[in-house]
């Protein structure tokens, strides 16, 4: 009774002669390329029904599973390959065989085969059948060896961090977290600048910063202390750091068509689908291989309940991870922490905003904080980068940083400085300072850099 019900259901999508269908026969089920081929074979032979598509095949699962195996039958190699590609993903748990050219002994049709060798020889075709590899399963012995040292990557510019994680490898997702205002956006902006300096193309989504402010901060980092002047606002006396005119132009020429920013003015939607579609375009059109989402709180996740919101966050992180692996790129994602760390400053992956799935799906997780560092016997409040997770090597540890407020640059404590030159500024070449014009007449340019560091809050 059960099989008769399955037979009736399958007849809606497959063409066959019911009286010729018998699961007890030893040849299994022959899935043919056409009704003519199925008719010539007769016993246990089916084909896709008129008006049906390959997506209808899974609807026939109770019928198909009544047979010990399925054989793909087509003397035409092209049609056979199409059937192969269509059936494997739709019947992943079934045993599939395919009859190759050798099985048909040079015959172009089943009609010709029967004419030459006789119907009694029809089952001998099975001797030329080969089992198809299971869909979704890999033979581990056939997986090629991966050499992590040869994977394309970008270095962070912090030697201790790069030694621990080998840099930012392609196909990975890195999550950056820390309290509000601690400097997460400033740090990841510097990482994208490092990528540019190593010849990569970058693309950034910033849901909070207008394009003008994003540009201002990034140009300060690219310019460095040597090429930054100060404008003084005459009414208030406030001094503002800016890249001098010559440096600004050379930076623009250097990064032209290599740094792409999600346009908040034109892209009124900030949902995952739109962001990822723009990332896909940047990858395919411009060859971008380093991406930034800053930050996840600014992404529109269509849900009302908190529980669903956390699930939507996890789904977006999964989409970013899949994008990174499929397109062989590295994605940086800024995420706010869920709660304040304890008195000791300790933090772990569970402190990241949203569900635990977020950090589970990431390849690297970093936490930026501030902590007391002992200098000359005295505690000094200093930035500290904590490696919470590294999937490739299991690295965990701390990287002490310093920060230059004028250029908005982080650099590794005792192993770097704010004076690094990027490729737009050839080493040893001195750029002359230019007067910056101020049409409104409300500011003047300080041509001599002040000795003190200008206070600058980190975002």
N, C-alpha and C positions, 0 to 999 in steps of 0.2 A: 504493500500500500504506500509506504513512504517513497519508494522509488517511482511508482506510477505518478505520484504527486509531483516529484521532482522532474519527471519526464515531461509532464504537461507544462510545467512552468518553463522548462528549457525550450520547448517548442515555440515559445513566443519570440525567442531571440536567435535560435539556431535552426538550421535546415537539416533534416534527416528523415529517414523512413523508420517510424517507430517499431515496426515488426522486425527490423534488422538490428535493433539495439539490444545487446545482452551483455551486462557487466561480467558475466561468468566466462565469456570467451577469453582466450589467453592473450589476444593481441592488444588489449587495452582499448583506448579510444583514439581514433585517427581524426585529427583536426585538419581539414583539407582547405586548400586555397580557393576552391570554387565548388559550385553545386555539381558540375560535370564530373570533377574528380571524385567527390563524395559518392555520386551515383555509380560510378564505375567500380569503386571499392565495395560499396554496399554495406557489409557487416561492420557495425560500430564506427561508421564514418559520418562525420558532421562537418558543417561549414557555417560561417556567419550568415545569419538570415538576412533576407532583403529588408532594407530600412533599419537594420541594426548597426550598432557601432561596437568597437572593441570595449568601450566602457560598459556595455551591457553584459559582457562575458561573466564578470563576477556575480551577476544575478543568477547565473546557472550553477553556482558552486555546489549545491546539494546533488545535482545531477552529475557534474564532473567528478566529484569526490567518490562516486560509486565505482569508479574505474581505478585500477592499481597504478596506471600511468597514462599520459597523453603523448601522442606522437604527432609532430608537425609534419604534414605531408604536402610537398609541392615540388614538382620537377623543375620549376623556375627558381633560380637562386635568389633573384631580387625579391620575388614574392615571399620566398621562404624567410629571408632576412627580416622583412617587414612583419611577418607573423611572429617571428622570434622576438623582436623588439616590443611587439604589442602584448603578447601573452605573458612573458616573463614577469613584468611588474604587476600584472593584474591577477596572476595566479602564483604568488610567491611561495606558497607552502606545498605546491604540487610537484610531482616528479614529471619533468618534461623531457622528451626525446626529440631529436630532429634527424630526418633522413637526408644525408648528404648526396652529392651527385653520384658517388660510387654506387649507392644503393639502387639507383634507377638504371644502371647499366647502359647509359647512353641514350635512353629513351626520353623523348620530349614530353610525353603525356602518359597517364596511367592506361589509357586506351591502347596506346602503342605497346606498352609493357605487357599487357594481357595478351595482345595479338601475337607478340613475339615469343613470350615464355609460357603463356597459359595462366589461367586463373589459379591453378593449384600452386603456382610459384609466387603468388602475390605476397604471402607472408614472409618469403625470403628477403623481401625488401628490408625487413626489420634488422637483418644482419648488418646493414649499413647505417643503422641508427646510432647516434651518439647522445649521451645524456648531457643536457645543458647544465651549466653551473647554477647552483641555487641562487636565486635573486636575493640580494641583501646579505649574503654570507660571503666571506672571503677566506681563501686558503692562505693562512698566515705564512706558510713557507714560500708562497709566490709573491708576497709583498716585498717590494724593493727596500733595501736598507736606506735609512735616512741619516745623512750626516749633518748634524746641527750647525757645524762650522761653515757649511756651504749655503745655508738658507739665507736669502736676501734679508737685510735688516738695516736698521738705523741705530746709531749710538746716541745715548742720552746726553753726552757731554760731561757726565759725572762718572769718573773712573771707577769708583767703588761700586756704583750701581751697575755699570756695564759689565764689570768683572763677575758680578753675582748672577746676572740674568742673560748675559751675552748680547745685550742690546734688545731692541724691539723687533722681534722676528716677524716675518710675514705670516699671515694666517692666524694672528693672535688678537685678542681683545684685552686691553689694559683698563682697569678701573682706577680712578683717582678720587680720593675722598679726603675730608678734613672739615673742620669747623668753618662756618661762614666767615669770609674776610681773611682767611689764613694765607691765601695766595695760590689756591689751586689753579685758577684760570691763568694767572701769571706764569706759573710753572709749566703748564701744558703748552702755553703759547711759546715759551722758550724751546720746548721740545720740538714743536713744528718748525721753528727757526733752525734748529739743529738739523732737521731732516732736509730742509731746503739747502743748507750748507753742504750736505753730503750728496746733492744732486737729485733729490727726490721731488716729486710734485705733491702738494698737500691740498686738502679741501676741509674746510671747517664750518660747522654749524654752531653759531652762538645765539642762543635765544634771548639773551639779556642785554648784550652790548650793541648799540647802534654801530653801523659800519665805520663811522668817523672815529668813534672812540676805540674800536677794535684796531683800526689802522694806527692811531696815535700811539697806543701802548706797544704794538708790535714793532713800529719803526724805532721807538726808543730802545727796545731790546736789540734790534739789528744795528743801530748806530753805535751804542756803547758810550761810556763816559767821555771818551776823547772827542766825540763828534756831537755832543749835546751842548746846546746853549740854553740860556734862561731868558724868558720873557718876563718883564715885570709889569703887572697891571697898575697903571698910575693911580686910579682912584683908591685902590685898596692896599697897594704895596705887595700883593701876592705874587710870588714868582713861580712860573710854570716852565718845566723842562720841555724842550722841543729838539728834534734832530735838526742840525743846521741845514741850510738850503742845498748845498752841494751833496752832502750825505743823503738827504732825502731823495734827491734825483737819482743818485747812483743805486740806492736801495730799490727804487721803483724799477729801474732798468734791469737790475739783477733778478728780481722776482717776477717780472712780467710774464703772465700766462703760466706761472708755476705755483701760484698761491690763489686758491679759489675760495670764496666766502659765500655761504648761503645768503641769498638776498631776502632780507626780512620785509622789504618794501613790496617786492613783486610776489613773493611766496607768502600769501596771507595764511596758508595752512601750515601748521607746525606739527602735523601728525607723523607717526613713523613711516607711513607709506610714502608721503611726499619727501621726507628727508632722505629716505633710502633711494628713492627714484633719482634724486639729484646726485647722491653719492655714486649711483650706478653710471649716470651720465658722465660725471667727472672722471670716473675710472676708465670708461670706454673711449671718451672723446679726448681727454687730456693726459691719460696715463697716470692719474693720481694714485698713489699707493700708501699715503698716510692720511688718516681721517680723524676728525675730532668732533665730538658731540659735547657741547658745554652749555648747559648741563641737562641732566635728564628731567629735572623739575620743570623745565620750560617746554618740554615736549607735550603736545596735546594727546593725552591718552583717553579715548572715548569710554568712560565708565563713571558710574555715580558712586558706587559703594567702595569703601576703603579696601575691602578684601579683594574686590575685582580690580582695583587700582594697582595693588601689589602684583596681582597676576599679570596685568597689562604691562607693568614695568619689566617683569621677568620675561614676558614674550618679546618685548622690544630688545632686551639684552640678547636674547637668543637670536633674533633677526640680525643684530649687529655682528654677533659671533659667526653666524652662518655666512654673512656677507664677507667677513674677513677671510674665512677659509676658502670660500668659493672663488673669490676674486684675488686671492693671494696678496692681501694688503694688511696693514696694521691699523686698528681702530682704538683711539683713546676716548674714554667716556668719563665725564666728571659727574660724581654722585655725592650728594650730601650725606653725612652720617645720620644714623637714626637717633642717637642719643649722645649725651655728653660722656666723655670718658671719665673714669674714676680718678681719685686723687693722684694715683701714681702715673696717670697719663696713659695707662695701658689701653689698648684697643684691639679688637679682633674683627673677623669677617662678619660676625653677627651684628656689629654696630653700624653696618651699612644700611642706609635707608631702604625700605621695602622688604621683600621676602629673602630668605637665604638663597633662593634660586639665582639671585643676581650675581653673587660672588661665586656660586658653584659653576656658572657658565663662563666666567672670566678666566683668562689664562694668567693674568697678573693683577694683583690688588695692592695699591700703594696708599699710605695714609700720611698726609702732611700735617705736622703739628709744630708746636714750639715747646722747648724744654730747656731747663737750666744746663748749661755746659760750663765746666770749670775751666777758666782761663786765668793763668797766673795766680792760682789759688782762690779765685773769686768766681761765684756763679754768674753766668751771663745768659740772659734769655735769648735763645737762638733757634732758627728753624731746623726741624728734624724730619727727614723722610724715612718712613718705616715701610719695609717690604713685608706685607702681610701674607702674600701668596705668590708663588712662581711655579707654574705647572711643569715646566721643562726640567728644572733642576731642584725644585723644592727649596730654593733659597729663601731664607728669612734673615732679617737684620736691619740695622739702622745706618743711615747716611747723613752725617752732619753737613748742613749747608750754611752758607752766608748769603746775604742779600744786599745788593746795591740799589738804594732807592731812586737814584737819579736815572739809571738806565733800566730799572725794573728787572735786573738780572739776578738769578740765583746762580751760585757756583759752589763747588764742593770745598768744604773747610780744609785748609792746608794743602789742597791739591788743585786749586784753580784761582782765578781772579775775575773781576768784572771787566778786565781790559782785553778780553779775547777779540780777535779780529775775524770777521766773517768774510766769505769769498768776494763780496762786493767791494771790499776794501783791501787791496793787495798789501801784504805785510811790508812795513817800512815806508809806505807812501803816506805822506802827510797831506790831509785835505785842508785847504784854507777855509777859514770861517767866513760865511757870507752874512751880510745884513739881511734880516728877515723883515719884509715890509708889513706894515700894519695899517691898512686903509682907514680904519676907524680912528687911528691916532690915540688909542687908549693904552698902548703898551710900548715899551722900549726893550731893546735886546741887550742883555749882558754879554759883552764880548769876552770878558775874562771869567772863567768858571770860578764860582765861589769855593773856598776851601772846605766848607762844611757840606755834609750830605743833606740834600733836600728831603724832608720827611715825605714819605709816599706810602699811602695805605695799600696793602695788597688786597686784590679782590679774590 
